[in-house]
Amino acid sequence: MIAGIGHNNGPEFEGETSWRRFAWNRARESLLPTLPIEVLRLRVKRAQQLGLPYRTYAGVRAATGRDVIGFLFSSNALRVLCDGQALPSDRVSRLAALVGADRTAVVQPPLSLDAVLEAGVLDAASPAPRSTESWVAMRDQIRAIILSRGRPSDGYLVIGETPLEREWAEAGKTAGFLTGDRYFGGLAG
């Protein structure tokens, strides 16, 4: 075989997948830190304070390099769909138990902000981007919500229900997205 542009004239590895897999796994293992047990215990406790499964929490930390410092809860995930509807008791108790993180609601129109704030377990509420807005407008609005809280976006998780709400996580460059059922459903997973 003749070496092409970009080839470094090194050896060919075709047919040697087991060696490449071994070398790749070995290289990855050497990059992963071995955490002292005390640090691991603190992270497990932190995941519990946030109401997150440890694997989810550890994945966010590995991907972003930072702690989860806040949540953007869609009104759909909170199960408040119209004015006058109370925040369900399972949502209230879960939000009240959340320790050391910002709890911001992102409220779908025409629902009023007061509809989600009256339970007293959220720190703030902001209007959600409209589904008819451009991606750029949605991005700017999600970033503005997080910026108004004075914290970096990659420390926030979006808790939502719809594909549009999943896009908020991408547009806002947040730490990720979880469905409301997964977050409020328990610590399994």
C-alpha distance (Angstrom), angle and dihedral (degrees) to the residues before:
residue distance angle dihedral
M1 . . .
I2 3.80 . .
A3 3.78 117.3 .
G4 3.79 113.2 -116.1
I5 3.78 135.3 -157.4
G6 3.79 110.7 -52.8
H7 3.79 94.0 21.5
N8 3.77 114.3 130.1
N9 3.83 93.9 -154.6
G10 3.78 90.5 -114.4
P11 3.79 123.2 143.2
E12 3.77 121.1 -66.7
F13 3.81 114.4 -111.3
E14 3.77 100.0 -165.3
G15 3.77 111.5 139.1
E16 3.81 93.4 14.3
T17 3.79 98.8 98.7
S18 3.80 95.5 135.9
W19 3.82 91.3 57.7
R20 3.81 92.5 46.4
R21 3.81 91.1 48.6
F22 3.81 90.6 49.9
A23 3.82 92.4 47.5
W24 3.81 92.3 46.3
N25 3.81 93.7 48.9
R26 3.79 91.1 46.7
A27 3.82 91.4 50.7
R28 3.82 91.7 48.7
E29 3.80 92.2 49.3
S30 3.79 91.0 51.7
L31 3.81 89.9 54.0
L32 3.79 95.1 50.8
P33 3.77 111.7 87.4
T34 3.75 121.7 -128.1
L35 3.77 103.6 -127.5
P36 3.77 120.3 -144.7
I37 3.80 111.4 -114.2
E38 3.82 91.4 -113.6
V39 3.80 91.3 57.7
L40 3.78 90.9 46.8
R41 3.81 91.0 51.6
L42 3.80 91.0 50.1
R43 3.81 90.9 51.0
V44 3.80 92.6 48.9
K45 3.82 88.8 50.9
R46 3.81 90.8 47.9
A47 3.81 91.2 51.1
Q48 3.80 88.9 52.6
Q49 3.83 91.7 49.4
L50 3.81 88.8 53.6
G51 3.79 93.1 46.4
L52 3.80 91.3 -119.9
P53 3.78 131.3 132.8
Y54 3.80 108.6 -107.9
R55 3.82 92.0 -119.8
T56 3.80 91.1 55.3
Y57 3.80 92.0 46.6
A58 3.80 92.7 47.0
G59 3.80 90.4 48.3
V60 3.80 91.8 53.3
R61 3.81 91.0 48.3
A62 3.80 91.3 49.1
A63 3.81 93.5 47.3
T64 3.79 98.5 44.0
G65 3.78 104.0 23.2
R66 3.77 91.2 -131.0
D67 3.77 143.1 86.3
V68 3.81 123.0 -96.2
I69 3.79 103.3 -99.4
G70 3.77 102.0 170.5
F71 3.77 150.6 5.5
L72 3.78 133.4 -136.8
F73 3.80 106.2 -150.9
S74 3.79 116.8 -164.6
S75 3.79 115.6 -139.2
N76 3.82 85.9 -120.2
A77 3.82 91.3 58.5
L78 3.80 89.2 46.4
R79 3.83 88.1 52.9
V80 3.80 93.6 -127.6
L81 3.77 105.0 133.1
C82 3.79 104.3 158.9
D83 3.79 139.6 23.3
G84 3.77 112.6 -86.5
Q85 3.80 93.2 30.5
A86 3.79 112.6 121.4
L87 3.78 122.6 -130.9
P88 3.84 104.7 -100.0
S89 3.80 114.5 -103.5
D90 3.82 94.0 -118.5
R91 3.82 89.0 56.4
V92 3.82 92.0 46.3
S93 3.80 93.7 51.3
R94 3.81 93.1 45.1
L95 3.81 92.9 49.2
A96 3.81 92.2 45.4
A97 3.82 89.7 53.4
L98 3.82 92.6 52.1
V99 3.81 108.5 110.3
G100 3.78 129.5 -160.7
A101 3.79 101.3 -1.2
D102 3.79 136.5 99.1
R103 3.82 114.8 -105.8
T104 3.80 110.9 -155.8
A105 3.79 124.7 170.9
V106 3.79 120.3 -145.6
V107 3.79 103.7 -154.8
Q108 3.80 124.5 -151.2
P109 3.81 115.5 -136.1
P110 2.98 136.0 -79.6
L111 3.82 87.6 29.7
S112 3.80 112.8 99.3
L113 3.79 121.7 -123.6
D114 3.80 90.2 -123.3
A115 3.81 90.1 62.2
V116 3.81 90.9 71.1
L117 3.79 98.4 31.9
E118 3.80 98.3 55.5
A119 3.83 93.3 80.6
G120 3.81 88.0 66.2
V121 3.81 96.7 -135.6
L122 3.80 99.1 102.7
D123 3.80 125.4 78.2
A124 3.80 97.4 -148.8
A125 3.79 144.7 -11.9
S126 3.79 132.0 -147.6
P127 3.79 133.6 -179.4
A128 3.80 115.0 -94.9
P129 3.78 122.0 -121.6
R130 3.78 111.1 -94.2
S131 3.80 116.5 -110.4
T132 3.82 89.4 -123.1
E133 3.80 94.1 59.2
S134 3.76 122.5 102.9
W135 3.78 120.9 -101.3
V136 3.81 89.5 -109.1
A137 3.81 92.0 53.1
M138 3.80 90.2 47.7
R139 3.81 90.6 49.7
D140 3.79 92.2 49.4
Q141 3.80 92.8 48.6
I142 3.83 94.6 48.8
R143 3.79 90.9 46.8
A144 3.82 90.4 48.5
I145 3.81 90.8 52.6
I146 3.80 91.2 53.3
L147 3.81 93.4 41.0
S148 3.82 89.2 53.3
R149 3.82 87.4 59.3
G150 3.83 89.3 55.6
R151 3.78 96.7 -125.7
P152 3.82 137.4 109.9
S153 3.80 115.6 -90.8
D154 3.80 95.9 -133.1
G155 3.79 89.3 66.3
Y156 3.83 92.2 61.9
L157 3.78 129.2 87.2
V158 3.79 120.3 -155.5
I159 3.80 113.8 -136.3
G160 3.79 108.4 -163.0
E161 3.76 146.2 133.8
T162 3.80 111.3 -139.2
P163 3.81 134.5 64.8
L164 3.82 88.1 -113.9
E165 3.81 90.0 57.1
R166 3.81 89.3 49.2
E167 3.80 86.7 57.5
W168 3.81 89.2 57.0
A169 3.80 88.2 66.5
E170 3.78 92.0 52.6
A171 3.78 95.3 41.6
G172 3.79 93.8 47.6
K173 3.81 92.8 45.0
T174 3.77 89.7 -126.5
A175 3.79 126.8 165.3
G176 3.80 91.7 -97.2
F177 3.78 149.7 -72.0
L178 3.79 134.1 -82.0
T179 3.77 127.7 179.4
G180 3.78 117.4 -114.5
D181 3.79 89.9 -119.3
R182 3.78 91.1 54.9
Y183 3.81 94.4 46.7
F184 3.78 99.0 40.3
G185 3.80 94.5 33.6
G186 3.78 95.3 74.8
L187 3.76 144.5 -85.2
A188 3.78 96.8 -68.2
G189 3.76 117.7 119.0
